[in-house]
Amino acid sequence: MKIRNIVTILTAVGFAFATLTAEAVPSFARDTGKNCSYCHNAWPQLSKKGRVYKELGYRMPDGDRMSFKDLAEENSVGVSALIFARPYDKKDSAEAANTRALHEAEIVVAGAVGENWSGFFELEAEDEAQNAYGFEIGIPSAVLAYNHSKALNLQFTWGEMMRADPYGLFGLHFRMTRAGTGAMNQAFDGYDGSLNSRRQNLVLTGRPIDQLFYSVGISAQADSPAGSDSTDVSEGKDASTIHARVAFDVTKDIMIGGFMVNGQVAAHTCSAADIVDIDSDCNGGAVGEVVSSRPNQTASDAELEYTRIGLDAQADIGNTRVQLMFVSASDDGSAAQTGTENDNDAMSVQAYHVFKAASGAPTWVPLIRFDSYEKNNGADSYDELVLNVAYYFEQNIKGFVEFWDRSAQDSADDDDRLTVQLAVGF
C-alpha cells in the first residue's frame, strides 16, 4: 500500500466522519450522570477510577451503585447497544475490498445487583458468521460475580480466562484496534486456542492491598485453533487449566505484572479411517493431522500439556499510555511425537496518545503497536505493525483508520490490511 494512498484515504474519511453527529449515551453514563471520561482515558481503555469501578462489581469505593439500580424501586436495568460499521476493509492478499456497511451489533447489560452481586452479558451479531439473514447471533462473553469485598470476589465467566483483569492489554473488550494484541492472539504450537479464546472459567480475584491486583482460576478447554462445533467447549468439559495473575501498581501511573497458565488438552492424530468418519473431528482433514479430540475423545488420545508464562507493564506518562507484554509458550509435541516440546515466544508493545478537548474528553488518539511472535518451535517468526488513528466525535462515538502490516519468514505469508471503522455506543 503506497503511503500517498493511505494519506488520501485518511483525509477523505476524516471529512466524511466529521459530518456525523449523535446524542448516544451508554447506560452507565445515563444512570450516573457522569461522562465516559470519568472511567476511560479513551474508551474502551480504563483509567484508575474505571479499574476500581470494574473490580468492585460496577460500584464506587463508597458502595454506591452506578448501574442496575434497585429494581424494586427503580424498575431499571442498565442496557447499552453498540454498533460497528466497517465501510472499507481491504487485505493485500484479497482480490477486492469488503464494504461492511454494518459489521457488528451488540447489546450489553451490565451492572450491580443488590449488595454483593454483579453481572455482565453481551449479545452479538457479526457479519463474519452467517445465517439466513446475514448475521449469526452469539454470546461472546458473560460474567456473574459475587463481590464479597475489595480483596475477595468470585466470578463465573464465559469468555477469556483472564477477563477479570482491569488493565488494557488483557481481553478483547479493551482493544483499541481491529484485532487484539499479537501476544494474546497466538495458539503457538498448541491445541487449545489462544489466551483470548473463550472458555468456561471459575475465578477468584481482588485487591488485598490497594497496589496489588490478583486473579487465580480454573478453566475448561477452549476451542482448538481451527475451531470446533463441539458443545464440549460451552459445557466446560475437562476443566484442568489453571491460571494466575498478579499486577502491582508501583505508582499510581505505573504497573508491572505477570501471569502463568498451565493446562492439558486431549489430542488425536488423524488416521485414514478418521478422515472419512462424519462423526470425527478429522472428517475432511488429512492423515497425520493433529486435532483436539472433542467430541470423540478415546483412551488412546494423548494428553498434551501447555504452559504460558508472561510479563507485562503499563505506564501513563501524561496523556500517553505505553503497554507491553512478553509471553513464553511451551507445548508438548503432537500426539504422533510424544516426548517432544515446542517452545515459542511472543512480544507486544503498544503506545497511544490522547489529545483532549477543553472539557477533558478525548479527540484524536493516534496509536502504534508492534507484535512479534514465533511458531513451529521458533523456526517461523512473524512481525506485525499496526498504525491506528482514531477520532472521538463524542466520548462514546469514535471512528478510526488502521493500517496493519505483517512480515513473515516465508514471504508468501506477508500481508497488509487497511480498515476504516466507526463505533457508536447508545
Residue, then its C-alpha position, 0 to 999 in steps of 0.5 A: m500500500k503506497i503511503r500517498n494512498i493511505v494519506t488520501i484515504l485518511t483525509a477523505v474519511g476524516f471529512a466524511f466522519a466529521t459530518l456525523t453527529a449523535e446524542a448516544v449515551p451508554s447506560f452507565a453514563r445515563d444512570t450516573g450522570k457522569n461522562c465516559s471520561y470519568c472511567h476511560n482515558a479513551w474508551p474502551q481503555l480504563s483509567k484508575k477510577g474505571r479499574v476500581y469501578k470494574e473490580l468492585g462489581y460496577r460500584m464506587p469505593d463508597g458502595d454506591r451503585m452506578s448501574f442496575k439500580d434497585l429494581a424494586e424501586e427503580n424498575s431499571v436495568g442498565v442496557s447499552a447497544l453498540i454498533f460497528a460499521r466497517p465501510y472499507d476493509k481491504k487485505d493485500s492478499a484479497e482480490a477486492a475490498n469488503t464494504r461492511a456497511l454494518h459489521e457488528a451489533e451488540i447489546v450489553v447489560a451490565g451492572a450491580v445487583g443488590e449488595n454483593w452481586s454483579g453481572f455482565f452479558e453481551l449479545e452479538a451479531e457479526d457479519e463474519a458468521q452467517n445465517a439466513y439473514g446475514f448475521e449469526i447471533g452469539i454470546p461472546s462473553a458473560v460474567l456473574a460475580y459475587n463481590h464479597s469485598k475489595a480483596l475477595n470476589l468470585q466470578f463465573t465467566w464465559g469468555e477469556m480466562m483472564r477477563a477479570d483483569p482491569y488493565g488494557l492489554f488483557g481481553l478483547h473488550f479493551r482493544m483499541t484496534r481491529a484485532g487484539t494484541g499479537a501476544m494474546n492472539q497466538a495458539f503457538d504450537g498448541y491445541d487449545g486456542s489462544l489466551n483470548s479464546r473463550r472458555q468456561n472459567l471459575v475465578l477468584t480475584g481482588r485487591p488485598i492491598d490497594q497496589l496489588f491486583y490478583s486473579v487465580g482460576i480454573s478453566a475448561q478447554a477452549d476451542s482448538p485453533a481451527g475451531s470446533d462445533s463441539t458443545d464440549v467447549s460451552e459445557g466446560k468439559d475437562a476443566s484442568t487449566i489453571h491460571a494466575r495473575v498478579a499486577f502491582d501498581v508501583t505508582k499510581d501511573i505505573m504497573i508491572g505484572g505477570f501471569m502463568v497458565n498451565g493446562q492439558v488438552a486431549a489430542h488425536t492424530c488423524s488416521a485414514a479411517d478418521i478422515v472419512d468418519i462424519d462423526s470425527d473431528c478429522n472428517g475432511g482433514a488429512v492423515g497425520e493431522v493433529v486435532s483436539s479430540r472433542p467430541n470423540q475423545t478415546a483412551s488412546d488420545a494423548e494428553l498434551e500439556y501447555t504452559r504460558i508464562g508472561l510479563d507485562a507493564q503499563a505506564d501513563i506518562g501524561n496523556t500517553r499510555v505505553q503497554l507491553m507484554f512478553v509471553s513464553a509458550s511451551d507445548d508438548g509435541s503432537a500426539a504422533q511425537t510424544g516426548t517432544e516440546n515446542d517452545n515459542d515466544a511472543m512480544s507486544v508493545q503498544a503506545y497511544h496518545v490522547f489529545k483532549a478537548a477543553s472539557g477533558a474528553p478525548t479527540w484524536v488518539p493516534l496509536i502504534r503497536f508492534d507484535s512479534y511472535e514465533k511458531n513451529n518451535g521458533a523456526d517461523s517468526y512473524d512481525e506485525l505493525v499496526l498504525n491506528v488513528a482514531y477520532y472521538f466525535e463524542q466520548n462514546i462515538k469514535g471512528f478510526v483508520e488502521f493500517w496493519d502490516r505483517s512480515a513473515q519468514d516465508s514471504a508468501d505469508d506477508d500481508d497488509r490490511l487497511t480498515v476504516q471503522l466507526a463505533v457508536g455506543f447508545 
